[in-house]
């Protein structure tokens, strides 16, 4: 970063330098925020693993009083689950007389952005065209879209080593655990006694370019995706503590009010399935 400062300082054309300076300041500010998050996370890890405040102070080369100040400074460590600089949340457009966004999908996107903001991470909401075409090779990306809507997400889901998102012979969609064959279907679709509960996929998958990962949220119905947003809002710290930003997948269930589609509760139906040990 110091080299970048020197590069900008060496510019003789002030019309170019002022633009470069603004861009560099934005990058530097983002780096400071993310570095403070990492510092906070490391202090907490060291304390949780038996190191005293005096130990940590010695490692950092500061006083114990300074460590006490710094351990609470910076964004929450779990912010990294959604991104490190600028979260991007994509929700699908639905085909109709005029393309539209389902209320549940819009609510999911807004709830995920609200979570990002709560974690001191800026973000934007974007829209997946009805063609289902998505560029997954982006940083800090969360995609809310199932295999029914996008061949891109269908391809990504097909590479999940722990869960399969597929149709059953009777036409219902299901999430199947590859290891033991357990099949999870949406109670909403139960042919005998349907109930206001849906299920959804939550996972972190590799980007096609191999340069990182992205989060994928895919409900059997749109309300299931909203249930994942509810689940993350309440459990993201524990999930990050368990998985960090490593690839994983899991099935989440969500109960909802059938008249308003508001989520009344959410819970995991599977363990957090790590991909490295699959």
N, C-alpha and C positions, 0 to 999 in steps of 0.2 A: 504493500500500500504506500510505503514511503517513496518507492520508485515512481508510483503514479503521481504523487504530489510533485515530485521533481519534474516529471514530464510536463505536467500542466504549467508549472512555474516557468518552464523554459519556452513556452509559447510566446511569440512576439506579436501575433495578431490578437488584439484584445477582444475582438468580436467572437473569435473562436475560443479564446481562453475563458471568457466569462461563462459560455455554455458548458465547456468542459469542467469548469470549477463547480458549477451547480450539480452536474451529474456525479462528480467525484464526492462532493459533500453528501449527497444522498446515499452513495455507496458506503462512505465512511460511517455515517450515522447508523445505517442498517447493520454494519459490521460491529459497531460498538454495542448495539442492543443485543445482537445474537451472542457476542462474546460474554456479555454480562449474564445472559441466560445460562451459558455453559459453565461459567464460574459458579453461579448459584447452584447448579446441578451437582457440580463436583464437590463443593463444600458440603452439601447435604449427603452425598454418597459417602464421603470420608467420615462424617460424623455418625452416619448410620452403621458404618463398618468399624467402629471402635476407636476412631482417632479423637483425641481430645481437642479442645479449642486451641490449646498451646501447640499441639502437633501441627494443626492446620496452619496456624500463624507462622510457624517455623518454615513450613513448605512454601508459603506464599511470600515470606520475607516481610511480613507486616506485624503489627501488634495484635493481641487478642481482641482489643477493643475494636480495631479496624475489621477483623474477621466478623465480629458480631454485627457491624454495620452492613458489611457486604453480603452476608448470608441471606438477607431479606431484600437486597437490591436486584433489580432486573426482572424480566418476565418469568412466569412459572416454567419450570423445566419441560412440562408436558406440551408447551406451545409447539415444540418441534414435531409433535405427532401430526400437526396440520401444515407445518411449513416453517421456514426460517426467515423469510423475507416478505412474501406477499401471497397470501392464499388465493387460489383460484378454484371456485366451485362451479361445476357445470351441471345443469339440469336439462332434461329433454323437452323438446317441443313435440306436441302431438298433432297429427294430421287431422284437419277438419275443413269446413268451408273456408275458414281462415285458421292457419296454424295457431296453436295456443299452448299454454303451459298449464298443466293440471294444478289445482289448488294445493294438493298434497306435495307435489314436486316443488312448487314455489315456496311452500312453508318449510320444506326440508332445506332448501338452499339458504333461506333466510336464517333458519335456526343454526345451521353450520357456520354461517358468517358471524352470527351473534356470538357463537362460541369462540371463534377466532378472535373477535374483538375483545372478548372477556380475557383472553390469554395474551392480549397486547400485540395481536397480529392483524395488520390491515388485510383486506381482501376484496375481491370482486365476484359478482355473480355473472356467469355466462350461460349461453344456451346452445344445446346440441340440436342441429337441424334434423328434420324428419328423416333424412337419409341415413342418420346414425353415424355420420363421419365425424371422427374426433381425432385431434392430434394429441396423443398421450405423452409425447416427448417434451414435457414442460415441467418445470420445477413447481413444488408446492401445490400439486393438483389433486383435487378430489372430484371424482366423477360419480354422479347419481344417475345410473342408467343400467338397465338389465339387458340380458341377451335378446329379449324379444324386440327391443327397440334399436339396438345397434350391433351390426356384425363385428365392429371393433371390440366392444366389450365381450361379445360372445367368444371371440378368439382368445382374448386375455383370460377369461374364465376357464376356457378349455385347457389352459396350461397350469391351472391350480392343482397342485399335487394332493391336496387333502379333501377338497369339496368339488362336486359336480353340480351344475345348475342345468337341469334337463326336464323334458316333458315325460310324463308317465303315459302308459297306453290309453288311459281314460281322458287324456288331454290336459290334466292338471300339471302345473309346474311344481318341481320339487328340488330340494337341496339334499344331495346324497353324500354321506361320508364315504370316501373311497376306501378307507382302510377296513371298516367293519360292515359297510353296506347299509347302515342306518339311513332311512329315508325320512326327511322332514317335509311335511306338506302344510299348507296354510289352512288353519281352522275355518277361515272365511269360505274356503272351497269345499268343506266337508259335505259329501253327498247326503249324509244322514242328518247330522245336527250342526249346521253352520253356526259359527259364533264370531263375534267381533274381535278377532285376533289374527294378525298376519305375521309372516316371517320374512326375514331378509338376510342377504349376504353382506358381510362386512369383511373387507380384506385389504391388504397392501400387496400389490403385485409389481413385478418388474416392468419398467418401460420397454417398449420395443427396441429402443436404441441401446439398451443396456447401461444407460448413464444415470440410473436412479430408479425410483419407484413412484407409484401413485396410489391413492386410496380409491377403492371402489365400493360404492353402496348400491345394492340392487335388491329391492323388495319384490316379492312375488306379485304384490300389488303396490301402487304408489304409496299407500299408507304405511307399508312395511318399511320403506326408506325413511319416512318421517319417524318411525319408531327407532331406527338406528341413530338419527340425530338426537333423539331424546336420550338414548342409551349413552352416547358419547358425552352429552352434556353432563351426565351424572357420574360417568366412570372413566373419563379420559385420563385422569391422573394415574389411576391404578393400571389401566391398559398400557400406558406409556412406560410405567415402572416395570411392567412385566415384559414388554416387547421392544421398547424403544422404537426405532424405525425399521426394524427387520420385517421381512415378508411373513405374513400370517393370513389366516382366514378363520371365520367363525359364523355361526348362525345365531341371529338375534330374533326374539319374539317380542311383539308389541300388542298390547290391548288398546282398543280405541273406542270412542263413543261413535256408534254408527250414524247418528244424526249430524254430527259436526266433524267427524274424522279426527277429533283431537285425541292425542295419545294420553292414556290414563296410567300406563305403566309399561316398562320394558325390562327384559332380562335375557341373559345368554341361554341358548339351548344346547350349545356345545362348549367344550373347553376352547381356549384360544389355541388354534392349531398352527404350530410353527411349521414353516416350510423347509427349514434347514434339516430337520430331523425326520422328514417324511420318508 
